[in-house]
Amino acid sequence: MIVLSYLLIIVFLLGILPATLVKKWRPALGMYCVLMSHALGVSTWMMSFLFVIKTFGLGGIFLAFLFQFLAPIAIAGAMLKGSWHIAGHLLLWISFTYAMRFYSQWLLNLNTRNREKRDIIDVEVTEVRGH
């Protein structure tokens, strides 16, 4: 799970970001960013879930589901327990999960704006004559 998470981050930083310089690849890369962010989100959620169960037991899971904040409770628990490396992993993963999602939205919006501009320019004008 940890290896997968860091692999996704490395692919995003070294593969996706530089590849977006090619305009025709941007729509596909936006979709890949969405998929990668969801995979990283699942990994973050699972790591948070396991850490909350280990640290707080089933009461912690009840608390997490009650407030709908599993990862922040796991981060707070890791900091309280002094597990700084786990808190650091989770903070990094959450940051990249949302960074990938916002970047993919930006790419898709950029593509939509370019398509709208191109559609206006590419409209064929036909002459209509009345009788």
Buried (B, 14 or more C-beta within 10 A) or exposed (E): EEEEBBEBBEEBEEEBEEEBEEEEBBBEBBEBBBEBBEBBBBBBBEBBBEBBBBBBEEEBBEBBEEEEBBBBBBBBBBBEBEBEEBBEBBBBBBEBBEBBBEBBEBBBEBBEEEEEEEEEEEEEEEEEEEE
